[in-house]
């Protein structure tokens, strides 16, 4: 990954809008090419994440669901 950074966020147990707020806080310290791996179990997280990425300049590189738990890897442009 070179000089790019990957940040980890465990948002399990947090309810809307807290997982997105945590992402927005983490975003402030990232540069293009950096990534965030986030794990959340809020039912609204998937749709909130897609909407947030549209405005935050990132893409969902991968998303996996295991029951209620969603693990997403976001890459910033």
PyMOL Python script that loads the backbone (N, CA, C, O; Angstrom):
from pymol import cmd

cmd.read_pdbstr("""\
ATOM      1  N   UNK A   1       0.822  -1.200   0.000  1.00  0.00           N
ATOM      2  CA  UNK A   1       0.000   0.000   0.000  1.00  0.00           C
ATOM      3  C   UNK A   1       0.863   1.259   0.000  1.00  0.00           C
ATOM      4  O   UNK A   1       0.318   2.362  -0.033  1.00  0.00           O
ATOM      5  N   UNK A   2       2.156   1.134   0.035  1.00  0.00           N
ATOM      6  CA  UNK A   2       3.035   2.288  -0.041  1.00  0.00           C
ATOM      7  C   UNK A   2       2.883   3.176   1.172  1.00  0.00           C
ATOM      8  O   UNK A   2       2.844   2.695   2.304  1.00  0.00           O
ATOM      9  N   UNK A   3       2.794   4.506   0.929  1.00  0.00           N
ATOM     10  CA  UNK A   3       2.648   5.460   2.012  1.00  0.00           C
ATOM     11  C   UNK A   3       1.194   5.661   2.413  1.00  0.00           C
ATOM     12  O   UNK A   3       0.907   6.426   3.334  1.00  0.00           O
ATOM     13  N   UNK A   4       0.271   4.982   1.732  1.00  0.00           N
ATOM     14  CA  UNK A   4      -1.141   5.126   2.065  1.00  0.00           C
ATOM     15  C   UNK A   4      -1.399   4.536   3.446  1.00  0.00           C
ATOM     16  O   UNK A   4      -0.682   3.646   3.903  1.00  0.00           O
ATOM     17  N   UNK A   5      -2.434   5.048   4.096  1.00  0.00           N
ATOM     18  CA  UNK A   5      -2.745   4.640   5.454  1.00  0.00           C
ATOM     19  C   UNK A   5      -4.103   3.930   5.483  1.00  0.00           C
ATOM     20  O   UNK A   5      -4.998   4.264   4.708  1.00  0.00           O
ATOM     21  N   UNK A   6      -4.248   2.960   6.371  1.00  0.00           N
ATOM     22  CA  UNK A   6      -5.549   2.331   6.592  1.00  0.00           C
ATOM     23  C   UNK A   6      -5.923   2.519   8.052  1.00  0.00           C
ATOM     24  O   UNK A   6      -5.180   2.128   8.952  1.00  0.00           O
ATOM     25  N   UNK A   7      -7.066   3.115   8.273  1.00  0.00           N
ATOM     26  CA  UNK A   7      -7.590   3.361   9.607  1.00  0.00           C
ATOM     27  C   UNK A   7      -8.694   2.345   9.883  1.00  0.00           C
ATOM     28  O   UNK A   7      -9.414   1.949   8.967  1.00  0.00           O
ATOM     29  N   UNK A   8      -8.832   1.923  11.130  1.00  0.00           N
ATOM     30  CA  UNK A   8      -9.850   0.951  11.525  1.00  0.00           C
ATOM     31  C   UNK A   8     -10.862   1.631  12.453  1.00  0.00           C
ATOM     32  O   UNK A   8     -10.487   2.346  13.382  1.00  0.00           O
ATOM     33  N   UNK A   9     -12.150   1.394  12.185  1.00  0.00           N
ATOM     34  CA  UNK A   9     -13.205   1.910  13.053  1.00  0.00           C
ATOM     35  C   UNK A   9     -14.127   0.756  13.419  1.00  0.00           C
ATOM     36  O   UNK A   9     -14.664   0.075  12.546  1.00  0.00           O
ATOM     37  N   UNK A  10     -14.301   0.546  14.714  1.00  0.00           N
ATOM     38  CA  UNK A  10     -15.252  -0.451  15.214  1.00  0.00           C
ATOM     39  C   UNK A  10     -16.467   0.318  15.722  1.00  0.00           C
ATOM     40  O   UNK A  10     -16.440   0.898  16.807  1.00  0.00           O
ATOM     41  N   UNK A  11     -17.533   0.315  14.923  1.00  0.00           N
ATOM     42  CA  UNK A  11     -18.747   1.054  15.269  1.00  0.00           C
ATOM     43  C   UNK A  11     -19.872   0.118  15.717  1.00  0.00           C
ATOM     44  O   UNK A  11     -21.040   0.506  15.737  1.00  0.00           O
ATOM     45  N   UNK A  12     -19.509  -1.121  16.077  1.00  0.00           N
ATOM     46  CA  UNK A  12     -20.529  -2.058  16.550  1.00  0.00           C
ATOM     47  C   UNK A  12     -21.156  -1.515  17.838  1.00  0.00           C
ATOM     48  O   UNK A  12     -20.464  -1.013  18.724  1.00  0.00           O
ATOM     49  N   UNK A  13     -22.473  -1.629  17.914  1.00  0.00           N
ATOM     50  CA  UNK A  13     -23.198  -1.133  19.076  1.00  0.00           C
ATOM     51  C   UNK A  13     -23.596   0.332  18.971  1.00  0.00           C
ATOM     52  O   UNK A  13     -24.397   0.807  19.776  1.00  0.00           O
ATOM     53  N   UNK A  14     -23.058   1.054  18.002  1.00  0.00           N
ATOM     54  CA  UNK A  14     -23.413   2.457  17.795  1.00  0.00           C
ATOM     55  C   UNK A  14     -24.638   2.531  16.896  1.00  0.00           C
ATOM     56  O   UNK A  14     -24.773   1.749  15.955  1.00  0.00           O
ATOM     57  N   UNK A  15     -25.510   3.453  17.181  1.00  0.00           N
ATOM     58  CA  UNK A  15     -26.714   3.640  16.377  1.00  0.00           C
ATOM     59  C   UNK A  15     -26.633   4.948  15.605  1.00  0.00           C
ATOM     60  O   UNK A  15     -25.914   5.872  15.986  1.00  0.00           O
ATOM     61  N   UNK A  16     -27.377   5.002  14.527  1.00  0.00           N
ATOM     62  CA  UNK A  16     -27.448   6.153  13.641  1.00  0.00           C
ATOM     63  C   UNK A  16     -27.687   7.416  14.470  1.00  0.00           C
ATOM     64  O   UNK A  16     -28.573   7.438  15.325  1.00  0.00           O
ATOM     65  N   UNK A  17     -26.914   8.449  14.226  1.00  0.00           N
ATOM     66  CA  UNK A  17     -25.921   8.684  13.174  1.00  0.00           C
ATOM     67  C   UNK A  17     -24.482   8.460  13.627  1.00  0.00           C
ATOM     68  O   UNK A  17     -23.556   8.822  12.901  1.00  0.00           O
ATOM     69  N   UNK A  18     -24.269   7.878  14.795  1.00  0.00           N
ATOM     70  CA  UNK A  18     -22.925   7.766  15.377  1.00  0.00           C
ATOM     71  C   UNK A  18     -21.889   7.105  14.459  1.00  0.00           C
ATOM     72  O   UNK A  18     -20.774   7.620  14.371  1.00  0.00           O
ATOM     73  N   UNK A  19     -22.197   5.970  13.756  1.00  0.00           N
ATOM     74  CA  UNK A  19     -21.149   5.409  12.877  1.00  0.00           C
ATOM     75  C   UNK A  19     -20.674   6.386  11.801  1.00  0.00           C
ATOM     76  O   UNK A  19     -19.484   6.439  11.492  1.00  0.00           O
ATOM     77  N   UNK A  20     -21.590   7.151  11.238  1.00  0.00           N
ATOM     78  CA  UNK A  20     -21.215   8.131  10.207  1.00  0.00           C
ATOM     79  C   UNK A  20     -20.437   9.286  10.827  1.00  0.00           C
ATOM     80  O   UNK A  20     -19.509   9.806  10.208  1.00  0.00           O
ATOM     81  N   UNK A  21     -20.798   9.687  12.025  1.00  0.00           N
ATOM     82  CA  UNK A  21     -20.051  10.751  12.719  1.00  0.00           C
ATOM     83  C   UNK A  21     -18.611  10.303  12.956  1.00  0.00           C
ATOM     84  O   UNK A  21     -17.678  11.085  12.768  1.00  0.00           O
ATOM     85  N   UNK A  22     -18.426   9.048  13.367  1.00  0.00           N
ATOM     86  CA  UNK A  22     -17.069   8.522  13.574  1.00  0.00           C
ATOM     87  C   UNK A  22     -16.285   8.491  12.263  1.00  0.00           C
ATOM     88  O   UNK A  22     -15.092   8.793  12.243  1.00  0.00           O
ATOM     89  N   UNK A  23     -16.953   8.127  11.173  1.00  0.00           N
ATOM     90  CA  UNK A  23     -16.293   8.160   9.861  1.00  0.00           C
ATOM     91  C   UNK A  23     -15.875   9.578   9.487  1.00  0.00           C
ATOM     92  O   UNK A  23     -14.763   9.798   9.008  1.00  0.00           O
ATOM     93  N   UNK A  24     -16.761  10.525   9.707  1.00  0.00           N
ATOM     94  CA  UNK A  24     -16.456  11.923   9.368  1.00  0.00           C
ATOM     95  C   UNK A  24     -15.270  12.438  10.182  1.00  0.00           C
ATOM     96  O   UNK A  24     -14.435  13.172   9.654  1.00  0.00           O
ATOM     97  N   UNK A  25     -15.186  12.066  11.448  1.00  0.00           N
ATOM     98  CA  UNK A  25     -14.041  12.468  12.275  1.00  0.00           C
ATOM     99  C   UNK A  25     -12.747  11.871  11.723  1.00  0.00           C
ATOM    100  O   UNK A  25     -11.736  12.562  11.600  1.00  0.00           O
ATOM    101  N   UNK A  26     -12.794  10.585  11.395  1.00  0.00           N
ATOM    102  CA  UNK A  26     -11.599   9.912  10.878  1.00  0.00           C
ATOM    103  C   UNK A  26     -11.182  10.487   9.535  1.00  0.00           C
ATOM    104  O   UNK A  26      -9.989  10.568   9.240  1.00  0.00           O
ATOM    105  N   UNK A  27     -12.134  10.880   8.731  1.00  0.00           N
ATOM    106  CA  UNK A  27     -11.876  11.415   7.383  1.00  0.00           C
ATOM    107  C   UNK A  27     -10.965  12.634   7.426  1.00  0.00           C
ATOM    108  O   UNK A  27     -10.172  12.855   6.511  1.00  0.00           O
ATOM    109  N   UNK A  28     -11.079  13.416   8.477  1.00  0.00           N
ATOM    110  CA  UNK A  28     -10.309  14.659   8.584  1.00  0.00           C
ATOM    111  C   UNK A  28      -8.799  14.431   8.537  1.00  0.00           C
ATOM    112  O   UNK A  28      -8.050  15.316   8.123  1.00  0.00           O
ATOM    113  N   UNK A  29      -8.351  13.249   8.960  1.00  0.00           N
ATOM    114  CA  UNK A  29      -6.906  12.999   9.020  1.00  0.00           C
ATOM    115  C   UNK A  29      -6.396  12.165   7.842  1.00  0.00           C
ATOM    116  O   UNK A  29      -5.245  11.729   7.851  1.00  0.00           O
ATOM    117  N   UNK A  30      -7.235  11.940   6.836  1.00  0.00           N
ATOM    118  CA  UNK A  30      -6.844  11.086   5.719  1.00  0.00           C
ATOM    119  C   UNK A  30      -6.512  11.884   4.467  1.00  0.00           C
ATOM    120  O   UNK A  30      -6.940  13.026   4.294  1.00  0.00           O
ATOM    121  N   UNK A  31      -5.737  11.245   3.603  1.00  0.00           N
ATOM    122  CA  UNK A  31      -5.334  11.822   2.326  1.00  0.00           C
ATOM    123  C   UNK A  31      -5.833  10.935   1.195  1.00  0.00           C
ATOM    124  O   UNK A  31      -6.250   9.803   1.437  1.00  0.00           O
ATOM    125  N   UNK A  32      -5.796  11.435  -0.044  1.00  0.00           N
ATOM    126  CA  UNK A  32      -6.171  10.583  -1.170  1.00  0.00           C
ATOM    127  C   UNK A  32      -5.352   9.289  -1.165  1.00  0.00           C
ATOM    128  O   UNK A  32      -4.141   9.302  -0.942  1.00  0.00           O
ATOM    129  N   UNK A  33      -6.039   8.175  -1.415  1.00  0.00           N
ATOM    130  CA  UNK A  33      -5.401   6.870  -1.409  1.00  0.00           C
ATOM    131  C   UNK A  33      -5.509   6.140  -0.081  1.00  0.00           C
ATOM    132  O   UNK A  33      -5.341   4.922  -0.025  1.00  0.00           O
ATOM    133  N   UNK A  34      -5.792   6.882   0.995  1.00  0.00           N
ATOM    134  CA  UNK A  34      -5.954   6.249   2.304  1.00  0.00           C
ATOM    135  C   UNK A  34      -7.261   5.478   2.354  1.00  0.00           C
ATOM    136  O   UNK A  34      -8.166   5.702   1.550  1.00  0.00           O
ATOM    137  N   UNK A  35      -7.342   4.564   3.314  1.00  0.00           N
ATOM    138  CA  UNK A  35      -8.516   3.702   3.440  1.00  0.00           C
ATOM    139  C   UNK A  35      -9.000   3.662   4.884  1.00  0.00           C
ATOM    140  O   UNK A  35      -8.238   3.861   5.830  1.00  0.00           O
ATOM    141  N   UNK A  36     -10.289   3.399   5.014  1.00  0.00           N
ATOM    142  CA  UNK A  36     -10.892   3.146   6.329  1.00  0.00           C
ATOM    143  C   UNK A  36     -11.605   1.810   6.244  1.00  0.00           C
ATOM    144  O   UNK A  36     -12.390   1.567   5.328  1.00  0.00           O
ATOM    145  N   UNK A  37     -11.326   0.955   7.201  1.00  0.00           N
ATOM    146  CA  UNK A  37     -12.066  -0.291   7.354  1.00  0.00           C
ATOM    147  C   UNK A  37     -13.011  -0.081   8.534  1.00  0.00           C
ATOM    148  O   UNK A  37     -12.568   0.174   9.654  1.00  0.00           O
ATOM    149  N   UNK A  38     -14.302  -0.189   8.279  1.00  0.00           N
ATOM    150  CA  UNK A  38     -15.287   0.072   9.330  1.00  0.00           C
ATOM    151  C   UNK A  38     -16.197  -1.136   9.504  1.00  0.00           C
ATOM    152  O   UNK A  38     -16.614  -1.766   8.532  1.00  0.00           O
ATOM    153  N   UNK A  39     -16.497  -1.445  10.765  1.00  0.00           N
ATOM    154  CA  UNK A  39     -17.402  -2.531  11.113  1.00  0.00           C
ATOM    155  C   UNK A  39     -18.547  -1.921  11.905  1.00  0.00           C
ATOM    156  O   UNK A  39     -18.320  -1.209  12.883  1.00  0.00           O
ATOM    157  N   UNK A  40     -19.789  -2.201  11.480  1.00  0.00           N
ATOM    158  CA  UNK A  40     -20.962  -1.649  12.153  1.00  0.00           C
ATOM    159  C   UNK A  40     -22.105  -2.650  12.105  1.00  0.00           C
ATOM    160  O   UNK A  40     -22.153  -3.524  11.239  1.00  0.00           O
ATOM    161  N   UNK A  41     -23.022  -2.505  13.050  1.00  0.00           N
ATOM    162  CA  UNK A  41     -24.191  -3.393  13.069  1.00  0.00           C
ATOM    163  C   UNK A  41     -25.512  -2.615  13.145  1.00  0.00           C
ATOM    164  O   UNK A  41     -26.552  -3.187  13.469  1.00  0.00           O
ATOM    165  N   UNK A  42     -25.470  -1.334  12.850  1.00  0.00           N
ATOM    166  CA  UNK A  42     -26.679  -0.515  12.812  1.00  0.00           C
ATOM    167  C   UNK A  42     -27.451  -0.833  11.530  1.00  0.00           C
ATOM    168  O   UNK A  42     -26.860  -0.830  10.450  1.00  0.00           O
ATOM    169  N   UNK A  43     -28.760  -1.109  11.621  1.00  0.00           N
ATOM    170  CA  UNK A  43     -29.534  -1.453  10.426  1.00  0.00           C
ATOM    171  C   UNK A  43     -29.511  -0.384   9.325  1.00  0.00           C
ATOM    172  O   UNK A  43     -29.653  -0.712   8.147  1.00  0.00           O
ATOM    173  N   UNK A  44     -29.336   0.872   9.694  1.00  0.00           N
ATOM    174  CA  UNK A  44     -29.331   1.960   8.708  1.00  0.00           C
ATOM    175  C   UNK A  44     -27.945   2.216   8.122  1.00  0.00           C
ATOM    176  O   UNK A  44     -27.803   3.039   7.218  1.00  0.00           O
ATOM    177  N   UNK A  45     -26.927   1.527   8.621  1.00  0.00           N
ATOM    178  CA  UNK A  45     -25.551   1.855   8.236  1.00  0.00           C
ATOM    179  C   UNK A  45     -25.293   1.713   6.743  1.00  0.00           C
ATOM    180  O   UNK A  45     -24.657   2.584   6.148  1.00  0.00           O
ATOM    181  N   UNK A  46     -25.763   0.651   6.129  1.00  0.00           N
ATOM    182  CA  UNK A  46     -25.469   0.430   4.713  1.00  0.00           C
ATOM    183  C   UNK A  46     -25.957   1.578   3.841  1.00  0.00           C
ATOM    184  O   UNK A  46     -25.195   2.092   3.021  1.00  0.00           O
ATOM    185  N   UNK A  47     -27.201   1.988   3.999  1.00  0.00           N
ATOM    186  CA  UNK A  47     -27.715   3.086   3.178  1.00  0.00           C
ATOM    187  C   UNK A  47     -27.080   4.416   3.570  1.00  0.00           C
ATOM    188  O   UNK A  47     -26.811   5.248   2.704  1.00  0.00           O
ATOM    189  N   UNK A  48     -26.837   4.627   4.872  1.00  0.00           N
ATOM    190  CA  UNK A  48     -26.166   5.856   5.313  1.00  0.00           C
ATOM    191  C   UNK A  48     -24.762   5.942   4.736  1.00  0.00           C
ATOM    192  O   UNK A  48     -24.322   7.011   4.312  1.00  0.00           O
ATOM    193  N   UNK A  49     -24.060   4.812   4.721  1.00  0.00           N
ATOM    194  CA  UNK A  49     -22.689   4.786   4.224  1.00  0.00           C
ATOM    195  C   UNK A  49     -22.623   5.165   2.754  1.00  0.00           C
ATOM    196  O   UNK A  49     -21.782   5.969   2.353  1.00  0.00           O
ATOM    197  N   UNK A  50     -23.501   4.593   1.958  1.00  0.00           N
ATOM    198  CA  UNK A  50     -23.504   4.905   0.523  1.00  0.00           C
ATOM    199  C   UNK A  50     -23.768   6.389   0.281  1.00  0.00           C
ATOM    200  O   UNK A  50     -23.115   7.005  -0.562  1.00  0.00           O
ATOM    201  N   UNK A  51     -24.709   6.960   1.006  1.00  0.00           N
ATOM    202  CA  UNK A  51     -25.007   8.387   0.862  1.00  0.00           C
ATOM    203  C   UNK A  51     -23.818   9.240   1.318  1.00  0.00           C
ATOM    204  O   UNK A  51     -23.475  10.228   0.669  1.00  0.00           O
ATOM    205  N   UNK A  52     -23.198   8.861   2.424  1.00  0.00           N
ATOM    206  CA  UNK A  52     -22.067   9.625   2.935  1.00  0.00           C
ATOM    207  C   UNK A  52     -20.898   9.576   1.962  1.00  0.00           C
ATOM    208  O   UNK A  52     -20.250  10.595   1.723  1.00  0.00           O
ATOM    209  N   UNK A  53     -20.621   8.405   1.397  1.00  0.00           N
ATOM    210  CA  UNK A  53     -19.507   8.281   0.446  1.00  0.00           C
ATOM    211  C   UNK A  53     -19.707   9.173  -0.776  1.00  0.00           C
ATOM    212  O   UNK A  53     -18.738   9.705  -1.317  1.00  0.00           O
ATOM    213  N   UNK A  54     -20.937   9.338  -1.209  1.00  0.00           N
ATOM    214  CA  UNK A  54     -21.217  10.206  -2.350  1.00  0.00           C
ATOM    215  C   UNK A  54     -20.789  11.646  -2.077  1.00  0.00           C
ATOM    216  O   UNK A  54     -20.388  12.354  -3.000  1.00  0.00           O
ATOM    217  N   UNK A  55     -20.868  12.081  -0.833  1.00  0.00           N
ATOM    218  CA  UNK A  55     -20.520  13.457  -0.494  1.00  0.00           C
ATOM    219  C   UNK A  55     -19.110  13.609   0.066  1.00  0.00           C
ATOM    220  O   UNK A  55     -18.574  14.717   0.087  1.00  0.00           O
ATOM    221  N   UNK A  56     -18.498  12.505   0.524  1.00  0.00           N
ATOM    222  CA  UNK A  56     -17.208  12.584   1.210  1.00  0.00           C
ATOM    223  C   UNK A  56     -16.009  12.302   0.303  1.00  0.00           C
ATOM    224  O   UNK A  56     -14.868  12.363   0.760  1.00  0.00           O
ATOM    225  N   UNK A  57     -16.249  11.998  -0.959  1.00  0.00           N
ATOM    226  CA  UNK A  57     -15.134  11.742  -1.860  1.00  0.00           C
ATOM    227  C   UNK A  57     -14.464  10.401  -1.623  1.00  0.00           C
ATOM    228  O   UNK A  57     -13.238  10.290  -1.643  1.00  0.00           O
ATOM    229  N   UNK A  58     -15.286   9.384  -1.398  1.00  0.00           N
ATOM    230  CA  UNK A  58     -14.712   8.053  -1.228  1.00  0.00           C
ATOM    231  C   UNK A  58     -15.566   7.039  -1.963  1.00  0.00           C
ATOM    232  O   UNK A  58     -16.692   7.321  -2.374  1.00  0.00           O
ATOM    233  N   UNK A  59     -15.008   5.860  -2.116  1.00  0.00           N
ATOM    234  CA  UNK A  59     -15.749   4.777  -2.739  1.00  0.00           C
ATOM    235  C   UNK A  59     -15.760   3.587  -1.798  1.00  0.00           C
ATOM    236  O   UNK A  59     -14.829   3.392  -1.016  1.00  0.00           O
ATOM    237  N   UNK A  60     -16.808   2.799  -1.877  1.00  0.00           N
ATOM    238  CA  UNK A  60     -16.882   1.563  -1.111  1.00  0.00           C
ATOM    239  C   UNK A  60     -16.137   0.506  -1.925  1.00  0.00           C
ATOM    240  O   UNK A  60     -16.659  -0.007  -2.915  1.00  0.00           O
ATOM    241  N   UNK A  61     -14.918   0.187  -1.504  1.00  0.00           N
ATOM    242  CA  UNK A  61     -14.100  -0.778  -2.231  1.00  0.00           C
ATOM    243  C   UNK A  61     -14.609  -2.200  -2.026  1.00  0.00           C
ATOM    244  O   UNK A  61     -14.515  -3.032  -2.929  1.00  0.00           O
ATOM    245  N   UNK A  62     -15.147  -2.479  -0.840  1.00  0.00           N
ATOM    246  CA  UNK A  62     -15.759  -3.779  -0.573  1.00  0.00           C
ATOM    247  C   UNK A  62     -16.720  -3.644   0.595  1.00  0.00           C
ATOM    248  O   UNK A  62     -16.569  -2.779   1.457  1.00  0.00           O
ATOM    249  N   UNK A  63     -17.714  -4.525   0.598  1.00  0.00           N
ATOM    250  CA  UNK A  63     -18.672  -4.551   1.700  1.00  0.00           C
ATOM    251  C   UNK A  63     -19.119  -5.993   1.892  1.00  0.00           C
ATOM    252  O   UNK A  63     -19.547  -6.654   0.945  1.00  0.00           O
ATOM    253  N   UNK A  64     -19.014  -6.469   3.120  1.00  0.00           N
ATOM    254  CA  UNK A  64     -19.421  -7.827   3.458  1.00  0.00           C
ATOM    255  C   UNK A  64     -20.437  -7.765   4.588  1.00  0.00           C
ATOM    256  O   UNK A  64     -20.328  -6.937   5.492  1.00  0.00           O
ATOM    257  N   UNK A  65     -21.425  -8.649   4.528  1.00  0.00           N
ATOM    258  CA  UNK A  65     -22.420  -8.747   5.587  1.00  0.00           C
ATOM    259  C   UNK A  65     -22.335 -10.122   6.216  1.00  0.00           C
ATOM    260  O   UNK A  65     -22.241 -11.136   5.526  1.00  0.00           O
ATOM    261  N   UNK A  66     -22.372 -10.136   7.535  1.00  0.00           N
ATOM    262  CA  UNK A  66     -22.422 -11.378   8.292  1.00  0.00           C
ATOM    263  C   UNK A  66     -23.525 -11.196   9.326  1.00  0.00           C
ATOM    264  O   UNK A  66     -23.286 -10.668  10.412  1.00  0.00           O
ATOM    265  N   UNK A  67     -24.730 -11.635   8.987  1.00  0.00           N
ATOM    266  CA  UNK A  67     -25.878 -11.365   9.843  1.00  0.00           C
ATOM    267  C   UNK A  67     -26.169  -9.877   9.832  1.00  0.00           C
ATOM    268  O   UNK A  67     -26.392  -9.292   8.772  1.00  0.00           O
ATOM    269  N   UNK A  68     -26.169  -9.267  11.000  1.00  0.00           N
ATOM    270  CA  UNK A  68     -26.411  -7.818  11.114  1.00  0.00           C
ATOM    271  C   UNK A  68     -25.131  -7.004  10.967  1.00  0.00           C
ATOM    272  O   UNK A  68     -25.193  -5.782  10.828  1.00  0.00           O
ATOM    273  N   UNK A  69     -23.978  -7.656  10.995  1.00  0.00           N
ATOM    274  CA  UNK A  69     -22.698  -6.937  10.977  1.00  0.00           C
ATOM    275  C   UNK A  69     -22.239  -6.688   9.543  1.00  0.00           C
ATOM    276  O   UNK A  69     -22.194  -7.595   8.713  1.00  0.00           O
ATOM    277  N   UNK A  70     -21.904  -5.436   9.286  1.00  0.00           N
ATOM    278  CA  UNK A  70     -21.392  -5.011   7.979  1.00  0.00           C
ATOM    279  C   UNK A  70     -19.944  -4.576   8.159  1.00  0.00           C
ATOM    280  O   UNK A  70     -19.621  -3.790   9.050  1.00  0.00           O
ATOM    281  N   UNK A  71     -19.081  -5.100   7.298  1.00  0.00           N
ATOM    282  CA  UNK A  71     -17.678  -4.675   7.263  1.00  0.00           C
ATOM    283  C   UNK A  71     -17.452  -4.043   5.902  1.00  0.00           C
ATOM    284  O   UNK A  71     -17.666  -4.673   4.866  1.00  0.00           O
ATOM    285  N   UNK A  72     -17.016  -2.789   5.916  1.00  0.00           N
ATOM    286  CA  UNK A  72     -16.820  -2.063   4.659  1.00  0.00           C
ATOM    287  C   UNK A  72     -15.415  -1.480   4.602  1.00  0.00           C
ATOM    288  O   UNK A  72     -14.894  -0.980   5.599  1.00  0.00           O
ATOM    289  N   UNK A  73     -14.820  -1.550   3.436  1.00  0.00           N
ATOM    290  CA  UNK A  73     -13.527  -0.923   3.186  1.00  0.00           C
ATOM    291  C   UNK A  73     -13.779   0.267   2.262  1.00  0.00           C
ATOM    292  O   UNK A  73     -14.292   0.119   1.153  1.00  0.00           O
ATOM    293  N   UNK A  74     -13.409   1.440   2.748  1.00  0.00           N
ATOM    294  CA  UNK A  74     -13.605   2.682   1.991  1.00  0.00           C
ATOM    295  C   UNK A  74     -12.256   3.199   1.518  1.00  0.00           C
ATOM    296  O   UNK A  74     -11.282   3.196   2.270  1.00  0.00           O
ATOM    297  N   UNK A  75     -12.205   3.638   0.281  1.00  0.00           N
ATOM    298  CA  UNK A  75     -10.971   4.203  -0.277  1.00  0.00           C
ATOM    299  C   UNK A  75     -11.244   5.657  -0.655  1.00  0.00           C
ATOM    300  O   UNK A  75     -12.234   5.962  -1.319  1.00  0.00           O
ATOM    301  N   UNK A  76     -10.356   6.545  -0.224  1.00  0.00           N
ATOM    302  CA  UNK A  76     -10.558   7.973  -0.456  1.00  0.00           C
ATOM    303  C   UNK A  76      -9.817   8.432  -1.688  1.00  0.00           C
ATOM    304  O   UNK A  76      -8.684   8.027  -1.950  1.00  0.00           O
ATOM    305  N   UNK A  77     -10.489   9.290  -2.438  1.00  0.00           N
ATOM    306  CA  UNK A  77      -9.956   9.798  -3.703  1.00  0.00           C
ATOM    307  C   UNK A  77      -9.122  11.037  -3.473  1.00  0.00           C
ATOM    308  O   UNK A  77      -8.589  11.608  -4.424  1.00  0.00           O
TER     309      UNK A  77
END
""", "prot")
cmd.dss("prot")
cmd.show_as("cartoon", "prot")
cmd.util.cbc("prot")
cmd.orient("prot")
